[in-house]
Amino acid sequence: MELVLALAIGVLAGSGIWLLLRPRTFQVIMGLSLVSYAVNLFIFGMGRLWTGRPPVIDASAPIDAAQYADPLPQALVLTAIVIGFATTALFLVVLLASRGFSGTDHVDGREPEA
């Protein structure tokens, strides 16, 4: 499971960085989204990958921290997903406005040479 998670994080981060280096604004926005997904998976993975473990401590049972999932990375990732979605929507609106003003979606405002 850890190998699959590490490969997913690597592929998302690599693809996101490759898209960040592209000249078109839409590709840069998608690259930022992929990098943020990679970081979210990394933070989520730092909370240990447990299945079938209770997220809340039972007051009647003896407390053993190894038997519980860490809720902090889950809360951080959930917050990051919401903020990432909002900023992506904002970036897309700015992209559309910029394309309307300049007529192109290139970062430097010029069409690439053929």
C-alpha positions, 0 to 999 in steps of 0.5 A, spaced: 500 500 500 505 504 501 508 503 494 502 505 491 501 511 495 508 513 493 508 512 486 501 516 486 504 522 489 510 521 485 506 521 478 502 527 481 508 531 483 512 530 476 506 531 472 504 537 476 511 540 475 511 538 468 505 542 467 507 548 471 513 549 466 508 549 460 507 556 457 499 556 457 496 559 463 491 553 463 496 548 463 499 552 469 493 552 473 492 544 472 499 543 474 498 547 480 492 543 482 496 536 481 501 538 485 496 540 491 493 533 490 500 530 491 501 534 497 494 532 500 496 525 499 503 526 502 500 529 508 494 524 508 499 518 508 503 522 514 497 520 518 499 513 517 495 508 513 490 504 517 483 501 515 478 499 520 481 503 526 476 508 530 477 515 529 475 517 536 478 515 542 473 510 546 472 513 553 471 506 556 477 502 553 484 503 555 487 508 551 493 506 546 495 511 541 497 506 536 490 503 535 487 510 533 488 513 526 490 521 527 485 525 525 489 532 524 492 530 517 485 528 515 482 535 517 488 538 514 487 535 507 479 536 508 481 544 509 486 544 503 481 540 498 476 546 500 481 552 499 484 548 493 478 548 489 476 555 491 483 558 488 482 553 482 476 556 481 478 563 482 484 562 477 480 559 472 475 566 472 482 570 472 484 566 466 478 567 462 478 575 464 485 575 461 484 571 455 478 576 454 482 582 454 488 579 451 486 574 446 491 569 448 492 564 454 499 564 454 503 567 460 507 572 456 501 574 452 505 572 445 503 566 441 508 561 440 513 561 434 511 555 429 
